[in-house]
Amino acid sequence: MNYELMVIFTPVLSEEDYKVAQKKFADIIKDNGGEVTHENPWGLRSLAYPIQKKTTGMYLVLEYTAPSDLNEKLKIQLNRDENVLRHMVTALDKYAVIYNNRKRHGANTDSKTVEA
């Protein structure tokens, strides 16, 4: 299955700590039989509403393929990590995967070509 993980880390992380946190969750996926297909650190962004009295957060988006039992292990680690303000795992269907690839590689997302 294909999944997307979005994590919002506390904004008080240093750049080095942010990179360590990114690597930590990518490694959890790899160590449990998954494969990270795309990593997109968004960096510091404003939050729509305050979380734990913070108005900004360090965002990370990971796309990965993994067996479905990995998500429970991942959620346990996300909940234990005090630097994580929020997280969300989304299952991606094949159309979402194709769309993300086209968007990343600059292809026209409106094209009507059918891929075999």
C-alpha positions in Angstrom: 0.0 0.0 0.0 1.0 3.6 -0.6 0.8 6.1 2.2 1.5 9.7 3.0 2.6 10.8 6.4 2.4 14.5 7.4 4.1 15.4 10.7 4.1 18.8 12.4 7.1 19.2 14.8 7.4 21.8 17.5 8.9 25.1 16.0 11.6 25.3 18.7 13.6 22.5 17.0 17.0 23.5 15.7 17.8 22.8 12.0 19.9 19.8 13.1 17.2 18.4 15.4 14.7 18.8 12.6 16.9 16.7 10.3 17.4 14.1 13.0 13.6 13.9 13.5 13.1 13.5 9.8 15.6 10.7 9.6 14.1 9.0 12.7 10.7 8.5 11.1 12.1 7.6 7.7 14.3 4.9 9.4 11.3 3.5 11.3 9.5 3.0 8.0 12.6 1.4 6.4 13.3 -0.8 9.4 9.8 -2.2 9.4 9.7 -3.3 5.8 8.6 -0.1 4.2 10.2 2.1 1.5 10.2 5.9 1.5 9.4 7.0 -2.1 9.5 10.7 -1.5 10.6 13.0 1.3 9.4 16.7 1.4 10.5 18.8 4.4 8.4 21.9 4.2 10.2 23.7 7.0 8.6 26.3 9.2 4.9 27.2 8.4 2.1 29.0 10.2 -0.6 26.8 11.8 -4.2 27.4 11.0 -4.9 27.5 14.8 -2.6 27.4 17.9 -1.5 24.0 19.1 0.0 23.9 22.6 0.2 27.7 22.5 2.4 27.6 19.3 1.4 29.4 16.1 4.0 27.8 13.8 5.4 24.3 13.2 8.0 22.5 11.3 6.3 20.4 8.6 7.5 17.1 7.1 5.7 15.1 4.4 6.8 11.5 3.6 5.4 9.3 0.9 6.1 5.6 1.4 5.0 2.1 0.6 4.6 -0.3 3.4 2.6 -3.3 4.8 -0.4 -2.0 6.7 0.8 -3.2 10.1 3.6 -0.7 10.0 1.3 2.2 10.5 0.4 1.1 14.0 4.1 0.9 15.0 4.7 4.3 13.4 1.7 5.9 15.2 3.1 4.6 18.6 6.4 6.3 17.9 4.7 9.5 16.7 2.6 9.6 19.9 5.7 9.0 22.1 7.8 11.8 20.5 7.4 15.0 22.5 8.5 17.1 19.5 5.5 16.0 17.4 2.5 18.4 17.7 0.3 16.6 15.1 0.5 13.8 12.6 -1.7 12.3 9.9 -1.3 9.1 7.8 -3.2 9.0 4.6 -3.7 6.0 2.4 -3.0 6.9 -1.3 -4.8 5.2 -4.1 -3.1 4.7 -7.4 -4.5 7.9 -8.9 -3.0 10.0 -6.0 0.4 8.4 -6.5 0.3 9.2 -10.3 -0.8 12.7 -9.5 2.0 13.3 -7.0 4.6 12.0 -9.4 3.3 14.2 -12.2 3.2 17.2 -9.9 6.8 16.5 -8.7 8.2 16.1 -12.1 6.5 19.2 -13.6 4.3 17.3 -16.0 0.9 18.7 -16.9 -1.5 17.4 -14.3 -4.5 18.1 -16.5 -3.3 15.9 -19.3 -5.8 13.2 -20.4 -3.2 10.5 -21.2 -3.9 7.1 -19.9 -1.0 5.1 -18.5 -0.9 1.4 -19.1 
